[in-house]
Amino acid sequence: MSGFNKFIITDEFREALKDIRKPADLELICEDIKICGRKEFSDLLKMRHSYNVAIDKKIKEIEEAKKASIPVAEKTQEELEAEVDKELDRILEKVEQRKKRDLKKQKELDAK
């Protein structure tokens, strides 16, 4: 059971919800949540969903703006070759480890 029975509507809250469709009786709903019916809760949930969608959209726009403003440094041919060499070395090490492991397992099987 929850210990909350009302929401306090601040100016910051009103500003955040200015572009979102609100129930006409939002003030009354927030005054005493315990007496709200199914429709009022449904209205609050719809408003909350709209708010979350709007926030997600704004966050996505900000991230895209940041990506667009950060220039992507192109790698030189030498850097690309060095990365490829490192990856090849890593793959070769894994292959060698697998060969050693398989050889060890084979010796154990032969010993039995």
PDB file as gemmi writes it, atoms N, CA and C in Angstrom:
CRYST1    1.000    1.000    1.000  90.00  90.00  90.00 P 1                      
ATOM      1  N   MET A   1       0.850  -1.171   0.000  1.00  0.00           N  
ATOM      2  CA  MET A   1       0.000   0.000   0.000  1.00  0.00           C  
ATOM      3  C   MET A   1       0.897   1.236   0.000  1.00  0.00           C  
ATOM      4  N   SER A   2       0.525   2.219  -0.715  1.00  0.00           N  
ATOM      5  CA  SER A   2       1.316   3.431  -0.867  1.00  0.00           C  
ATOM      6  C   SER A   2       0.969   4.444   0.213  1.00  0.00           C  
ATOM      7  N   GLY A   3       1.952   5.263   0.546  1.00  0.00           N  
ATOM      8  CA  GLY A   3       1.729   6.277   1.554  1.00  0.00           C  
ATOM      9  C   GLY A   3       1.402   7.631   0.949  1.00  0.00           C  
ATOM     10  N   PHE A   4       1.302   7.703  -0.365  1.00  0.00           N  
ATOM     11  CA  PHE A   4       1.023   8.967  -1.024  1.00  0.00           C  
ATOM     12  C   PHE A   4      -0.464   9.082  -1.326  1.00  0.00           C  
ATOM     13  N   ASN A   5      -0.975  10.294  -1.163  1.00  0.00           N  
ATOM     14  CA  ASN A   5      -2.390  10.472  -1.462  1.00  0.00           C  
ATOM     15  C   ASN A   5      -2.650  11.678  -2.365  1.00  0.00           C  
ATOM     16  N   LYS A   6      -1.579  12.434  -2.722  1.00  0.00           N  
ATOM     17  CA  LYS A   6      -1.796  13.537  -3.657  1.00  0.00           C  
ATOM     18  C   LYS A   6      -0.482  13.900  -4.339  1.00  0.00           C  
ATOM     19  N   PHE A   7      -0.624  14.581  -5.474  1.00  0.00           N  
ATOM     20  CA  PHE A   7       0.509  15.129  -6.206  1.00  0.00           C  
ATOM     21  C   PHE A   7       0.493  16.629  -6.032  1.00  0.00           C  
ATOM     22  N   ILE A   8       1.655  17.191  -5.880  1.00  0.00           N  
ATOM     23  CA  ILE A   8       1.762  18.647  -5.808  1.00  0.00           C  
ATOM     24  C   ILE A   8       2.182  19.142  -7.183  1.00  0.00           C  
ATOM     25  N   ILE A   9       1.394  20.009  -7.762  1.00  0.00           N  
ATOM     26  CA  ILE A   9       1.670  20.524  -9.098  1.00  0.00           C  
ATOM     27  C   ILE A   9       2.463  21.818  -8.956  1.00  0.00           C  
ATOM     28  N   THR A  10       3.691  21.786  -9.412  1.00  0.00           N  
ATOM     29  CA  THR A  10       4.560  22.963  -9.353  1.00  0.00           C  
ATOM     30  C   THR A  10       4.590  23.641 -10.714  1.00  0.00           C  
ATOM     31  N   ASP A  11       5.202  24.821 -10.738  1.00  0.00           N  
ATOM     32  CA  ASP A  11       5.348  25.540 -12.003  1.00  0.00           C  
ATOM     33  C   ASP A  11       6.243  24.756 -12.964  1.00  0.00           C  
ATOM     34  N   GLU A  12       7.262  24.096 -12.418  1.00  0.00           N  
ATOM     35  CA  GLU A  12       8.159  23.285 -13.244  1.00  0.00           C  
ATOM     36  C   GLU A  12       7.386  22.131 -13.895  1.00  0.00           C  
ATOM     37  N   PHE A  13       6.481  21.534 -13.126  1.00  0.00           N  
ATOM     38  CA  PHE A  13       5.646  20.448 -13.634  1.00  0.00           C  
ATOM     39  C   PHE A  13       4.740  20.965 -14.752  1.00  0.00           C  
ATOM     40  N   ARG A  14       4.134  22.118 -14.529  1.00  0.00           N  
ATOM     41  CA  ARG A  14       3.258  22.700 -15.550  1.00  0.00           C  
ATOM     42  C   ARG A  14       4.033  22.997 -16.831  1.00  0.00           C  
ATOM     43  N   GLU A  15       5.253  23.499 -16.678  1.00  0.00           N  
ATOM     44  CA  GLU A  15       6.099  23.813 -17.836  1.00  0.00           C  
ATOM     45  C   GLU A  15       6.444  22.535 -18.604  1.00  0.00           C  
ATOM     46  N   ALA A  16       6.741  21.459 -17.886  1.00  0.00           N  
ATOM     47  CA  ALA A  16       7.098  20.198 -18.534  1.00  0.00           C  
ATOM     48  C   ALA A  16       5.922  19.612 -19.298  1.00  0.00           C  
ATOM     49  N   LEU A  17       4.711  19.879 -18.832  1.00  0.00           N  
ATOM     50  CA  LEU A  17       3.519  19.309 -19.453  1.00  0.00           C  
ATOM     51  C   LEU A  17       2.799  20.261 -20.404  1.00  0.00           C  
ATOM     52  N   LYS A  18       3.427  21.369 -20.747  1.00  0.00           N  
ATOM     53  CA  LYS A  18       2.718  22.359 -21.547  1.00  0.00           C  
ATOM     54  C   LYS A  18       2.340  21.851 -22.939  1.00  0.00           C  
ATOM     55  N   ASP A  19       3.141  20.935 -23.525  1.00  0.00           N  
ATOM     56  CA  ASP A  19       2.844  20.438 -24.864  1.00  0.00           C  
ATOM     57  C   ASP A  19       2.082  19.116 -24.850  1.00  0.00           C  
ATOM     58  N   ILE A  20       1.738  18.650 -23.681  1.00  0.00           N  
ATOM     59  CA  ILE A  20       1.082  17.351 -23.548  1.00  0.00           C  
ATOM     60  C   ILE A  20      -0.389  17.549 -23.199  1.00  0.00           C  
ATOM     61  N   ARG A  21      -1.224  16.724 -23.818  1.00  0.00           N  
ATOM     62  CA  ARG A  21      -2.662  16.794 -23.542  1.00  0.00           C  
ATOM     63  C   ARG A  21      -2.927  16.288 -22.129  1.00  0.00           C  
ATOM     64  N   LYS A  22      -3.569  17.132 -21.337  1.00  0.00           N  
ATOM     65  CA  LYS A  22      -3.845  16.802 -19.932  1.00  0.00           C  
ATOM     66  C   LYS A  22      -5.347  16.624 -19.738  1.00  0.00           C  
ATOM     67  N   PRO A  23      -5.722  15.827 -18.745  1.00  0.00           N  
ATOM     68  CA  PRO A  23      -7.151  15.732 -18.418  1.00  0.00           C  
ATOM     69  C   PRO A  23      -7.658  17.098 -17.947  1.00  0.00           C  
ATOM     70  N   ALA A  24      -8.894  17.379 -18.219  1.00  0.00           N  
ATOM     71  CA  ALA A  24      -9.467  18.675 -17.842  1.00  0.00           C  
ATOM     72  C   ALA A  24      -9.480  18.867 -16.334  1.00  0.00           C  
ATOM     73  N   ASP A  25      -9.665  17.795 -15.602  1.00  0.00           N  
ATOM     74  CA  ASP A  25      -9.738  17.888 -14.154  1.00  0.00           C  
ATOM     75  C   ASP A  25      -8.446  17.411 -13.475  1.00  0.00           C  
ATOM     76  N   LEU A  26      -7.328  17.721 -14.064  1.00  0.00           N  
ATOM     77  CA  LEU A  26      -6.033  17.286 -13.524  1.00  0.00           C  
ATOM     78  C   LEU A  26      -5.819  17.811 -12.108  1.00  0.00           C  
ATOM     79  N   GLU A  27      -6.168  19.049 -11.867  1.00  0.00           N  
ATOM     80  CA  GLU A  27      -5.997  19.639 -10.539  1.00  0.00           C  
ATOM     81  C   GLU A  27      -6.771  18.844  -9.478  1.00  0.00           C  
ATOM     82  N   LEU A  28      -8.016  18.477  -9.801  1.00  0.00           N  
ATOM     83  CA  LEU A  28      -8.843  17.714  -8.856  1.00  0.00           C  
ATOM     84  C   LEU A  28      -8.292  16.301  -8.646  1.00  0.00           C  
ATOM     85  N   ILE A  29      -7.848  15.688  -9.716  1.00  0.00           N  
ATOM     86  CA  ILE A  29      -7.299  14.327  -9.614  1.00  0.00           C  
ATOM     87  C   ILE A  29      -6.082  14.319  -8.695  1.00  0.00           C  
ATOM     88  N   CYS A  30      -5.231  15.313  -8.855  1.00  0.00           N  
ATOM     89  CA  CYS A  30      -3.989  15.359  -8.083  1.00  0.00           C  
ATOM     90  C   CYS A  30      -4.221  15.734  -6.621  1.00  0.00           C  
ATOM     91  N   GLU A  31      -5.333  16.380  -6.318  1.00  0.00           N  
ATOM     92  CA  GLU A  31      -5.623  16.774  -4.939  1.00  0.00           C  
ATOM     93  C   GLU A  31      -5.831  15.567  -4.021  1.00  0.00           C  
ATOM     94  N   ASP A  32      -6.538  14.555  -4.507  1.00  0.00           N  
ATOM     95  CA  ASP A  32      -6.779  13.382  -3.674  1.00  0.00           C  
ATOM     96  C   ASP A  32      -6.824  12.145  -4.569  1.00  0.00           C  
ATOM     97  N   ILE A  33      -5.710  11.499  -4.689  1.00  0.00           N  
ATOM     98  CA  ILE A  33      -5.577  10.348  -5.589  1.00  0.00           C  
ATOM     99  C   ILE A  33      -6.365   9.146  -5.088  1.00  0.00           C  
ATOM    100  N   LYS A  34      -6.521   9.032  -3.790  1.00  0.00           N  
ATOM    101  CA  LYS A  34      -7.192   7.856  -3.228  1.00  0.00           C  
ATOM    102  C   LYS A  34      -8.653   7.738  -3.646  1.00  0.00           C  
ATOM    103  N   ILE A  35      -9.267   8.853  -4.001  1.00  0.00           N  
ATOM    104  CA  ILE A  35     -10.681   8.792  -4.399  1.00  0.00           C  
ATOM    105  C   ILE A  35     -10.851   8.725  -5.918  1.00  0.00           C  
ATOM    106  N   CYS A  36      -9.736   8.670  -6.641  1.00  0.00           N  
ATOM    107  CA  CYS A  36      -9.815   8.603  -8.101  1.00  0.00           C  
ATOM    108  C   CYS A  36     -10.393   7.266  -8.542  1.00  0.00           C  
ATOM    109  N   GLY A  37     -11.128   7.330  -9.620  1.00  0.00           N  
ATOM    110  CA  GLY A  37     -11.687   6.125 -10.212  1.00  0.00           C  
ATOM    111  C   GLY A  37     -10.790   5.595 -11.321  1.00  0.00           C  
ATOM    112  N   ARG A  38     -11.285   4.575 -11.970  1.00  0.00           N  
ATOM    113  CA  ARG A  38     -10.526   3.922 -13.036  1.00  0.00           C  
ATOM    114  C   ARG A  38     -10.224   4.889 -14.184  1.00  0.00           C  
ATOM    115  N   LYS A  39     -11.181   5.696 -14.568  1.00  0.00           N  
ATOM    116  CA  LYS A  39     -10.993   6.632 -15.672  1.00  0.00           C  
ATOM    117  C   LYS A  39      -9.918   7.662 -15.345  1.00  0.00           C  
ATOM    118  N   GLU A  40      -9.927   8.169 -14.124  1.00  0.00           N  
ATOM    119  CA  GLU A  40      -8.936   9.168 -13.735  1.00  0.00           C  
ATOM    120  C   GLU A  40      -7.518   8.573 -13.755  1.00  0.00           C  
ATOM    121  N   PHE A  41      -7.397   7.345 -13.234  1.00  0.00           N  
ATOM    122  CA  PHE A  41      -6.084   6.699 -13.280  1.00  0.00           C  
ATOM    123  C   PHE A  41      -5.644   6.464 -14.720  1.00  0.00           C  
ATOM    124  N   SER A  42      -6.600   6.073 -15.553  1.00  0.00           N  
ATOM    125  CA  SER A  42      -6.304   5.863 -16.963  1.00  0.00           C  
ATOM    126  C   SER A  42      -5.815   7.160 -17.603  1.00  0.00           C  
ATOM    127  N   ASP A  43      -6.475   8.263 -17.283  1.00  0.00           N  
ATOM    128  CA  ASP A  43      -6.065   9.565 -17.809  1.00  0.00           C  
ATOM    129  C   ASP A  43      -4.648   9.928 -17.348  1.00  0.00           C  
ATOM    130  N   LEU A  44      -4.353   9.672 -16.069  1.00  0.00           N  
ATOM    131  CA  LEU A  44      -3.009   9.947 -15.550  1.00  0.00           C  
ATOM    132  C   LEU A  44      -1.957   9.098 -16.250  1.00  0.00           C  
ATOM    133  N   LEU A  45      -2.256   7.829 -16.480  1.00  0.00           N  
ATOM    134  CA  LEU A  45      -1.308   6.941 -17.155  1.00  0.00           C  
ATOM    135  C   LEU A  45      -1.084   7.360 -18.603  1.00  0.00           C  
ATOM    136  N   LYS A  46      -2.143   7.782 -19.270  1.00  0.00           N  
ATOM    137  CA  LYS A  46      -2.004   8.255 -20.652  1.00  0.00           C  
ATOM    138  C   LYS A  46      -1.128   9.508 -20.696  1.00  0.00           C  
ATOM    139  N   MET A  47      -1.355  10.407 -19.744  1.00  0.00           N  
ATOM    140  CA  MET A  47      -0.549  11.619 -19.674  1.00  0.00           C  
ATOM    141  C   MET A  47       0.914  11.271 -19.410  1.00  0.00           C  
ATOM    142  N   ARG A  48       1.151  10.342 -18.497  1.00  0.00           N  
ATOM    143  CA  ARG A  48       2.502   9.907 -18.167  1.00  0.00           C  
ATOM    144  C   ARG A  48       3.185   9.300 -19.393  1.00  0.00           C  
ATOM    145  N   HIS A  49       2.453   8.479 -20.138  1.00  0.00           N  
ATOM    146  CA  HIS A  49       3.011   7.866 -21.341  1.00  0.00           C  
ATOM    147  C   HIS A  49       3.386   8.947 -22.364  1.00  0.00           C  
ATOM    148  N   SER A  50       2.511   9.900 -22.566  1.00  0.00           N  
ATOM    149  CA  SER A  50       2.794  10.991 -23.503  1.00  0.00           C  
ATOM    150  C   SER A  50       4.034  11.766 -23.074  1.00  0.00           C  
ATOM    151  N   TYR A  51       4.156  12.000 -21.780  1.00  0.00           N  
ATOM    152  CA  TYR A  51       5.321  12.716 -21.244  1.00  0.00           C  
ATOM    153  C   TYR A  51       6.601  11.916 -21.511  1.00  0.00           C  
ATOM    154  N   ASN A  52       6.569  10.608 -21.243  1.00  0.00           N  
ATOM    155  CA  ASN A  52       7.754   9.776 -21.465  1.00  0.00           C  
ATOM    156  C   ASN A  52       8.149   9.735 -22.938  1.00  0.00           C  
ATOM    157  N   VAL A  53       7.172   9.667 -23.828  1.00  0.00           N  
ATOM    158  CA  VAL A  53       7.452   9.675 -25.263  1.00  0.00           C  
ATOM    159  C   VAL A  53       8.095  11.000 -25.661  1.00  0.00           C  
ATOM    160  N   ALA A  54       7.569  12.098 -25.141  1.00  0.00           N  
ATOM    161  CA  ALA A  54       8.131  13.416 -25.464  1.00  0.00           C  
ATOM    162  C   ALA A  54       9.564  13.546 -24.946  1.00  0.00           C  
ATOM    163  N   ILE A  55       9.816  13.058 -23.749  1.00  0.00           N  
ATOM    164  CA  ILE A  55      11.165  13.111 -23.179  1.00  0.00           C  
ATOM    165  C   ILE A  55      12.122  12.260 -24.003  1.00  0.00           C  
ATOM    166  N   ASP A  56      11.708  11.053 -24.367  1.00  0.00           N  
ATOM    167  CA  ASP A  56      12.553  10.179 -25.182  1.00  0.00           C  
ATOM    168  C   ASP A  56      12.883  10.826 -26.520  1.00  0.00           C  
ATOM    169  N   LYS A  57      11.897  11.488 -27.107  1.00  0.00           N  
ATOM    170  CA  LYS A  57      12.104  12.161 -28.385  1.00  0.00           C  
ATOM    171  C   LYS A  57      13.128  13.289 -28.240  1.00  0.00           C  
ATOM    172  N   LYS A  58      13.013  14.073 -27.160  1.00  0.00           N  
ATOM    173  CA  LYS A  58      13.962  15.162 -26.933  1.00  0.00           C  
ATOM    174  C   LYS A  58      15.374  14.631 -26.694  1.00  0.00           C  
ATOM    175  N   ILE A  59      15.488  13.547 -25.937  1.00  0.00           N  
ATOM    176  CA  ILE A  59      16.797  12.946 -25.670  1.00  0.00           C  
ATOM    177  C   ILE A  59      17.413  12.458 -26.969  1.00  0.00           C  
ATOM    178  N   LYS A  60      16.614  11.838 -27.815  1.00  0.00           N  
ATOM    179  CA  LYS A  60      17.111  11.342 -29.100  1.00  0.00           C  
ATOM    180  C   LYS A  60      17.586  12.507 -29.976  1.00  0.00           C  
ATOM    181  N   GLU A  61      16.830  13.593 -29.992  1.00  0.00           N  
ATOM    182  CA  GLU A  61      17.227  14.770 -30.766  1.00  0.00           C  
ATOM    183  C   GLU A  61      18.545  15.347 -30.261  1.00  0.00           C  
ATOM    184  N   ILE A  62      18.712  15.397 -28.945  1.00  0.00           N  
ATOM    185  CA  ILE A  62      19.952  15.920 -28.361  1.00  0.00           C  
ATOM    186  C   ILE A  62      21.131  15.029 -28.730  1.00  0.00           C  
ATOM    187  N   GLU A  63      20.948  13.712 -28.643  1.00  0.00           N  
ATOM    188  CA  GLU A  63      22.028  12.784 -28.984  1.00  0.00           C  
ATOM    189  C   GLU A  63      22.407  12.902 -30.454  1.00  0.00           C  
ATOM    190  N   GLU A  64      21.407  13.041 -31.327  1.00  0.00           N  
ATOM    191  CA  GLU A  64      21.686  13.193 -32.748  1.00  0.00           C  
ATOM    192  C   GLU A  64      22.425  14.502 -33.020  1.00  0.00           C  
ATOM    193  N   ALA A  65      22.051  15.560 -32.304  1.00  0.00           N  
ATOM    194  CA  ALA A  65      22.728  16.846 -32.471  1.00  0.00           C  
ATOM    195  C   ALA A  65      24.180  16.744 -32.023  1.00  0.00           C  
ATOM    196  N   LYS A  66      24.409  16.018 -30.921  1.00  0.00           N  
ATOM    197  CA  LYS A  66      25.781  15.834 -30.448  1.00  0.00           C  
ATOM    198  C   LYS A  66      26.601  15.049 -31.457  1.00  0.00           C  
ATOM    199  N   LYS A  67      26.006  14.002 -32.030  1.00  0.00           N  
ATOM    200  CA  LYS A  67      26.715  13.202 -33.026  1.00  0.00           C  
ATOM    201  C   LYS A  67      27.048  14.035 -34.260  1.00  0.00           C  
ATOM    202  N   ALA A  68      26.112  14.885 -34.650  1.00  0.00           N  
ATOM    203  CA  ALA A  68      26.319  15.712 -35.837  1.00  0.00           C  
ATOM    204  C   ALA A  68      27.382  16.774 -35.592  1.00  0.00           C  
ATOM    205  N   SER A  69      27.479  17.262 -34.360  1.00  0.00           N  
ATOM    206  CA  SER A  69      28.430  18.331 -34.079  1.00  0.00           C  
ATOM    207  C   SER A  69      29.849  17.817 -33.847  1.00  0.00           C  
ATOM    208  N   ILE A  70      29.985  16.543 -33.511  1.00  0.00           N  
ATOM    209  CA  ILE A  70      31.315  15.983 -33.278  1.00  0.00           C  
ATOM    210  C   ILE A  70      31.859  15.456 -34.603  1.00  0.00           C  
ATOM    211  N   PRO A  71      32.930  16.044 -35.085  1.00  0.00           N  
ATOM    212  CA  PRO A  71      33.493  15.550 -36.341  1.00  0.00           C  
ATOM    213  C   PRO A  71      34.138  14.176 -36.134  1.00  0.00           C  
ATOM    214  N   VAL A  72      33.891  13.305 -37.065  1.00  0.00           N  
ATOM    215  CA  VAL A  72      34.462  11.968 -36.994  1.00  0.00           C  
ATOM    216  C   VAL A  72      35.845  12.017 -37.626  1.00  0.00           C  
ATOM    217  N   ALA A  73      36.834  11.683 -36.819  1.00  0.00           N  
ATOM    218  CA  ALA A  73      38.204  11.713 -37.305  1.00  0.00           C  
ATOM    219  C   ALA A  73      38.442  10.498 -38.183  1.00  0.00           C  
ATOM    220  N   GLU A  74      38.900  10.769 -39.392  1.00  0.00           N  
ATOM    221  CA  GLU A  74      39.185   9.667 -40.297  1.00  0.00           C  
ATOM    222  C   GLU A  74      40.539   9.081 -39.941  1.00  0.00           C  
ATOM    223  N   LYS A  75      40.611   7.775 -40.005  1.00  0.00           N  
ATOM    224  CA  LYS A  75      41.839   7.093 -39.645  1.00  0.00           C  
ATOM    225  C   LYS A  75      42.747   7.010 -40.865  1.00  0.00           C  
ATOM    226  N   THR A  76      44.023   7.099 -40.594  1.00  0.00           N  
ATOM    227  CA  THR A  76      44.986   6.992 -41.681  1.00  0.00           C  
ATOM    228  C   THR A  76      45.134   5.533 -42.076  1.00  0.00           C  
ATOM    229  N   GLN A  77      45.739   5.317 -43.205  1.00  0.00           N  
ATOM    230  CA  GLN A  77      45.940   3.965 -43.698  1.00  0.00           C  
ATOM    231  C   GLN A  77      46.778   3.161 -42.712  1.00  0.00           C  
ATOM    232  N   GLU A  78      47.765   3.801 -42.116  1.00  0.00           N  
ATOM    233  CA  GLU A  78      48.639   3.121 -41.156  1.00  0.00           C  
ATOM    234  C   GLU A  78      47.847   2.676 -39.922  1.00  0.00           C  
ATOM    235  N   GLU A  79      46.952   3.544 -39.436  1.00  0.00           N  
ATOM    236  CA  GLU A  79      46.137   3.194 -38.266  1.00  0.00           C  
ATOM    237  C   GLU A  79      45.205   2.020 -38.571  1.00  0.00           C  
ATOM    238  N   LEU A  80      44.627   2.045 -39.759  1.00  0.00           N  
ATOM    239  CA  LEU A  80      43.752   0.953 -40.156  1.00  0.00           C  
ATOM    240  C   LEU A  80      44.524  -0.362 -40.253  1.00  0.00           C  
ATOM    241  N   GLU A  81      45.712  -0.306 -40.841  1.00  0.00           N  
ATOM    242  CA  GLU A  81      46.532  -1.510 -40.962  1.00  0.00           C  
ATOM    243  C   GLU A  81      46.947  -2.025 -39.584  1.00  0.00           C  
ATOM    244  N   ALA A  82      47.262  -1.108 -38.662  1.00  0.00           N  
ATOM    245  CA  ALA A  82      47.642  -1.514 -37.310  1.00  0.00           C  
ATOM    246  C   ALA A  82      46.474  -2.210 -36.612  1.00  0.00           C  
ATOM    247  N   GLU A  83      45.264  -1.695 -36.778  1.00  0.00           N  
ATOM    248  CA  GLU A  83      44.082  -2.317 -36.180  1.00  0.00           C  
ATOM    249  C   GLU A  83      43.853  -3.710 -36.758  1.00  0.00           C  
ATOM    250  N   VAL A  84      43.997  -3.836 -38.062  1.00  0.00           N  
ATOM    251  CA  VAL A  84      43.811  -5.133 -38.714  1.00  0.00           C  
ATOM    252  C   VAL A  84      44.861  -6.117 -38.209  1.00  0.00           C  
ATOM    253  N   ASP A  85      46.120  -5.660 -38.083  1.00  0.00           N  
ATOM    254  CA  ASP A  85      47.180  -6.522 -37.573  1.00  0.00           C  
ATOM    255  C   ASP A  85      46.889  -7.002 -36.155  1.00  0.00           C  
ATOM    256  N   LYS A  86      46.418  -6.105 -35.305  1.00  0.00           N  
ATOM    257  CA  LYS A  86      46.075  -6.480 -33.926  1.00  0.00           C  
ATOM    258  C   LYS A  86      44.964  -7.523 -33.910  1.00  0.00           C  
ATOM    259  N   GLU A  87      43.961  -7.313 -34.744  1.00  0.00           N  
ATOM    260  CA  GLU A  87      42.840  -8.255 -34.795  1.00  0.00           C  
ATOM    261  C   GLU A  87      43.313  -9.618 -35.297  1.00  0.00           C  
ATOM    262  N   LEU A  88      44.163  -9.625 -36.317  1.00  0.00           N  
ATOM    263  CA  LEU A  88      44.692 -10.888 -36.824  1.00  0.00           C  
ATOM    264  C   LEU A  88      45.516 -11.609 -35.765  1.00  0.00           C  
ATOM    265  N   ASP A  89      46.343 -10.868 -35.047  1.00  0.00           N  
ATOM    266  CA  ASP A  89      47.140 -11.469 -33.972  1.00  0.00           C  
ATOM    267  C   ASP A  89      46.235 -12.087 -32.907  1.00  0.00           C  
ATOM    268  N   ARG A  90      45.182 -11.390 -32.561  1.00  0.00           N  
ATOM    269  CA  ARG A  90      44.259 -11.889 -31.557  1.00  0.00           C  
ATOM    270  C   ARG A  90      43.582 -13.174 -32.035  1.00  0.00           C  
ATOM    271  N   ILE A  91      43.177 -13.200 -33.279  1.00  0.00           N  
ATOM    272  CA  ILE A  91      42.527 -14.385 -33.837  1.00  0.00           C  
ATOM    273  C   ILE A  91      43.503 -15.558 -33.897  1.00  0.00           C  
ATOM    274  N   LEU A  92      44.737 -15.287 -34.296  1.00  0.00           N  
ATOM    275  CA  LEU A  92      45.750 -16.349 -34.357  1.00  0.00           C  
ATOM    276  C   LEU A  92      46.024 -16.931 -32.974  1.00  0.00           C  
ATOM    277  N   GLU A  93      46.064 -16.087 -31.963  1.00  0.00           N  
ATOM    278  CA  GLU A  93      46.268 -16.565 -30.594  1.00  0.00           C  
ATOM    279  C   GLU A  93      45.127 -17.490 -30.170  1.00  0.00           C  
ATOM    280  N   LYS A  94      43.884 -17.101 -30.496  1.00  0.00           N  
ATOM    281  CA  LYS A  94      42.737 -17.937 -30.158  1.00  0.00           C  
ATOM    282  C   LYS A  94      42.825 -19.287 -30.859  1.00  0.00           C  
ATOM    283  N   VAL A  95      43.199 -19.284 -32.140  1.00  0.00           N  
ATOM    284  CA  VAL A  95      43.316 -20.533 -32.896  1.00  0.00           C  
ATOM    285  C   VAL A  95      44.382 -21.424 -32.273  1.00  0.00           C  
ATOM    286  N   GLU A  96      45.516 -20.844 -31.912  1.00  0.00           N  
ATOM    287  CA  GLU A  96      46.586 -21.620 -31.290  1.00  0.00           C  
ATOM    288  C   GLU A  96      46.138 -22.196 -29.958  1.00  0.00           C  
ATOM    289  N   GLN A  97      45.417 -21.410 -29.164  1.00  0.00           N  
ATOM    290  CA  GLN A  97      44.911 -21.907 -27.883  1.00  0.00           C  
ATOM    291  C   GLN A  97      43.957 -23.070 -28.091  1.00  0.00           C  
ATOM    292  N   ARG A  98      43.089 -22.971 -29.087  1.00  0.00           N  
ATOM    293  CA  ARG A  98      42.149 -24.058 -29.377  1.00  0.00           C  
ATOM    294  C   ARG A  98      42.899 -25.318 -29.812  1.00  0.00           C  
ATOM    295  N   LYS A  99      43.929 -25.142 -30.653  1.00  0.00           N  
ATOM    296  CA  LYS A  99      44.712 -26.289 -31.098  1.00  0.00           C  
ATOM    297  C   LYS A  99      45.369 -26.973 -29.907  1.00  0.00           C  
ATOM    298  N   LYS A 100      45.958 -26.184 -29.008  1.00  0.00           N  
ATOM    299  CA  LYS A 100      46.603 -26.750 -27.825  1.00  0.00           C  
ATOM    300  C   LYS A 100      45.590 -27.486 -26.955  1.00  0.00           C  
ATOM    301  N   ARG A 101      44.421 -26.881 -26.767  1.00  0.00           N  
ATOM    302  CA  ARG A 101      43.387 -27.500 -25.949  1.00  0.00           C  
ATOM    303  C   ARG A 101      42.907 -28.801 -26.579  1.00  0.00           C  
ATOM    304  N   ASP A 102      42.673 -28.778 -27.880  1.00  0.00           N  
ATOM    305  CA  ASP A 102      42.228 -29.979 -28.583  1.00  0.00           C  
ATOM    306  C   ASP A 102      43.290 -31.072 -28.530  1.00  0.00           C  
ATOM    307  N   LEU A 103      44.566 -30.680 -28.684  1.00  0.00           N  
ATOM    308  CA  LEU A 103      45.669 -31.646 -28.621  1.00  0.00           C  
ATOM    309  C   LEU A 103      45.749 -32.264 -27.243  1.00  0.00           C  
ATOM    310  N   LYS A 104      45.568 -31.449 -26.210  1.00  0.00           N  
ATOM    311  CA  LYS A 104      45.606 -31.937 -24.831  1.00  0.00           C  
ATOM    312  C   LYS A 104      44.458 -32.919 -24.590  1.00  0.00           C  
ATOM    313  N   LYS A 105      43.259 -32.586 -25.069  1.00  0.00           N  
ATOM    314  CA  LYS A 105      42.107 -33.475 -24.919  1.00  0.00           C  
ATOM    315  C   LYS A 105      42.347 -34.791 -25.652  1.00  0.00           C  
ATOM    316  N   GLN A 106      42.939 -34.710 -26.830  1.00  0.00           N  
ATOM    317  CA  GLN A 106      43.210 -35.911 -27.620  1.00  0.00           C  
ATOM    318  C   GLN A 106      44.207 -36.815 -26.883  1.00  0.00           C  
ATOM    319  N   LYS A 107      45.234 -36.225 -26.269  1.00  0.00           N  
ATOM    320  CA  LYS A 107      46.220 -36.999 -25.520  1.00  0.00           C  
ATOM    321  C   LYS A 107      45.568 -37.661 -24.322  1.00  0.00           C  
ATOM    322  N   GLU A 108      44.666 -36.939 -23.650  1.00  0.00           N  
ATOM    323  CA  GLU A 108      43.953 -37.515 -22.507  1.00  0.00           C  
ATOM    324  C   GLU A 108      43.067 -38.685 -22.935  1.00  0.00           C  
ATOM    325  N   LEU A 109      42.423 -38.564 -24.076  1.00  0.00           N  
ATOM    326  CA  LEU A 109      41.592 -39.647 -24.590  1.00  0.00           C  
ATOM    327  C   LEU A 109      42.434 -40.851 -24.991  1.00  0.00           C  
ATOM    328  N   ASP A 110      43.606 -40.596 -25.583  1.00  0.00           N  
ATOM    329  CA  ASP A 110      44.494 -41.669 -25.998  1.00  0.00           C  
ATOM    330  C   ASP A 110      45.058 -42.398 -24.783  1.00  0.00           C  
ATOM    331  N   ALA A 111      45.284 -41.662 -23.694  1.00  0.00           N  
ATOM    332  CA  ALA A 111      45.844 -42.251 -22.495  1.00  0.00           C  
ATOM    333  C   ALA A 111      44.838 -43.187 -21.817  1.00  0.00           C  
ATOM    334  N   LYS A 112      43.591 -42.938 -22.002  1.00  0.00           N  
ATOM    335  CA  LYS A 112      42.542 -43.769 -21.378  1.00  0.00           C  
ATOM    336  C   LYS A 112      42.396 -44.994 -22.174  1.00  0.00           C  
TER     337      LYS A 112                                                      
END                                                                             
